[in-house]
């Protein structure tokens, strides 16, 4: 053990890294080569998806499995987006993307209002029966709800009857309530000092006004976290929409992917393009809202 | 069924009323008073959440408990009757007979046994890899995390395209370069679940890597230095310092990955379909309950699954948590 190295390590206490940094140039080169190889293994299917989405059926058949797959066809740049053009034109995928966006927007707004108000009342207001409700929330968080998709389906079916226009409610309402979000809101609201509220009350604001004018503007970080997770949840949901929606024109984008694949005459490139279109918004959200997503992971009871 | 919902609702309302009554009485004893107007506003604010939670969280849980003992069928809901444990004996007969349920059990067990260690070890290795003090490790982290961002539906369709049995499928054309004839990866009973394991581990491990990675930064650095002074090599340091430091995280990851693995459903559903070699427990439950409309039978299986997962999770927590 080289004593110099030990001293060096003790001195740079700031870096939170546990493994000793690779010092020699060879170690670095090996590290990078290894890292690039593993990264390629992880990224390869996704890169392939993007590459294939710009290619025609014949090109894929000719180049599949070779490096040519990833080289754009420079001689015919006009047809670069032809798969996407067909997808948006003939198969009208934009409509389903808009459906998804619409559902996500409604769910986000409802989620924030319904869960936020409930959390506000439980956290900030004094009323009889509060401890009981608090207990119920904690109880519902622990109980596993994943196996209850079939009962949820029968309840929605008997309640809403699954008429065309009502089946949207079956998508929106169950995802508008989230005990976990109430829990998140309570945690955040309890960090807001009482003085803000009292000052507003002095000025004659009623409870609702306090919530919308004082509490909500102060809790932007948690609103962003909840909104981002709602968006990801609704956008990525596949099973539930295919169960409750009857009319295909109301399908969200994830649910339409299956029937797109079953369409006659659809090419591999077009299928890949539909997958790319489905993934892009989620990528954008992850990149734009990184901060809030990490916060949400941390809030999940994790000791990070 | 509607009657049951109404009864439950009334019972809950009564309980809540009682609690409110006792709270008020207790407050009176302590010379405190509730502001009447404010209490009413508060309850009004909570009401929508309570209503939705009742219908979409509490009632499904209660129903899933209750349906298991009836022969409720979605096609003829009015003639449902109480059948005691018939659904459960049916399920056991199906297993003994070697029917679909036995296959589902076998496939799920195969999947869980392979994917849990694979995913956790992979995530741990990647996390260690990303914690080396070197420039550019952040980029590698992003690369490893990318598959998590892509939805389950997209990954399933993407991989079924990559593994397509035709000669132009990605995997087959790669094999073709080595002169291996095209394989039908997903319909070959020997490899179906294996590929589903690979796809799931590929997609999931980035998330666990992130958790491990932030837990690793929390381990005290002086422990490593002390170990180094005592002449421990890298492997010994990993066993003696890193693993004990990661223990709470490891337990959390183990439980979440295990529970998630037991519920595997979307990948086999979209990649293969309802086949003997791909059916899993959740998929079987969904198919029975939704496609075949045998809600009672499906709920019985859901109940068994919940009990099983709950027990195993409890044991894991006890065995691994107590040693600390």
Interface residues (C-beta under 8 A of the other chain):
Chain A: X1 X6 X9 X10 X13 X15 X16 X17 X18 X19 X20 X21 X22 X28 X31 X32 X34 X35 X38 X39 X42 X43 X45 X46 X48 X49 X60 X61 X64 X65 X66 X114 X115 X117 X118 X120 X121 X122 X125 X126 X127 X128 X129 X130 X131 X132 X133 X140 X143 X144 X145 X146 X147 X148 X149 X150 X151 X152 X153 X154 X155 X157 X158 X159 X173 X174 X176 X177 X179 X182 X206 X207 X208 X211 X235 X236 X238 X239 X243 X254 X257 X258 X261 X268 X271 X272 X275 X278 X279 X282 X283 X286 X297 X302 X303 X304
Chain B: X1 X2 X5 X15 X16 X19 X20 X21 X23 X24 X27 X34 X35 X38 X39 X41 X42 X43 X45 X46 X48 X49 X50 X52 X53 X55 X56 X57 X58 X59 X60 X61 X63 X64 X67 X72 X74 X77 X126 X128 X129 X131 X132 X133 X134 X136 X137 X139 X140 X143 X144 X146 X147 X149 X150 X151 X152 X153 X154 X155 X157 X158 X159 X161 X162 X168 X169 X170 X172 X173 X174 X176 X177 X202 X206 X210 X211 X214 X215 X216 X217 X218 X219 X221 X224 X225 X228 X229 X231 X242 X248 X249 X252 X263 X265 X266 X270 X282 X285 X286 X289 X290 X295 X298 X299 X302 X303 X305 X306 X309 X310
